[in-house]
Structure formats: C-alpha cells, structure tokens
Amino acid sequence: MLRFMRILFVCVFTLVAIASFAQQSRKERRAEKKELESNQPTSLDPETNMPIPEIREPKKKTKSNGPTYNSQKEFEQRMQARAKTNRRNEKLLMTPQYSNPLYFGHKRAPKKHSYKKIKFCKECGIRH
C-alpha cells in the first residue's frame, strides 16, 4: 500500500509539473531562458549584463493632402481587362467547335459513318 502511494505521489507530481510547464507559451519560455542567460555573470564580464532599455520617440503623424485615386484607377483597369477577356471568350464561342451541335465534345466534327460502322464514342458518349 505504501509503495502504491509513493508511485501515485510521483505520478501526480510529474503531471502537475508538466501542466505548469505547458501553461507557458514557447515565446515566454525562450524569453525566460534569455533573461537567465543574460543576467548571469561570465568569466569575461564578472558584473551582470543588464540591458539598457531603449526609449522610443513617438511617431509623428503626417497630414494627408487629400484623397488619392490610385485604387479607383486600378479598379477601372481591372474592369477593362476583364471586359477584354469576356469579349475574347465570346468570340471564341462563335467558332463551330462550340456553336455547332455536331462538334459536341470534339475539336473537329466526327466523321459520319454508315450504320454498319458506327461505334460508341468515348469523348462525347454518342454513337457516330
């Protein structure tokens, strides 16, 4: 019974240690490790290496001179390019490959065979 209690105590202790370690993020653990390393005295520099905090100056706000129309011009250019591709696609659809029903699924119209030579077409699923 005593042995069981010891094993149980060790297991609970390790789980608590793991859980407390898992609460910290990776960045926090790295920052902690760096702080420990940087604050330790070394043989080259026996005094502690305390970093001097940098004081940042506040950023200056720039005044805008008014609205810019770059985004509006870019939008118009995109719309013109899209209209051009639509016109090209419509022109392509007027070719016989797309407008003629005989070309159904083919680049060139399939040959018309006699009723004895008709075979099932794998491209369009029609016998011709």
C-alpha positions, 0 to 999 in steps of 0.5 A: 500500500505504501509503495502504491502511494509513493508511485501515485505521489510521483505520478501526480507530481510529474503531471502537475509539473508538466501542466505548469510547464505547458501553461507557458507559451514557447515565446515566454519560455525562450524569453525566460531562458534569455533573461537567465542567460543574460543576467548571469555573470561570465568569466569575461564580464564578472558584473551582470549584463543588464540591458539598457532599455531603449526609449522610443520617440513617438511617431509623428503623424503626417497630414494627408493632402487629400484623397488619392485615386490610385485604387479607383484607377486600378479598379477601372483597369481591372474592369477593362481587362476583364471586359477584354477577356469576356469579349475574347471568350465570346468570340471564341464561342462563335467558332463551330467547335462550340456553336455547332451541335455536331462538334459536341465534345470534339475539336473537329466534327466526327466523321459520319459513318454508315450504320454498319460502322458506327461505334460508341464514342468515348469523348462525347458518349454518342454513337457516330 
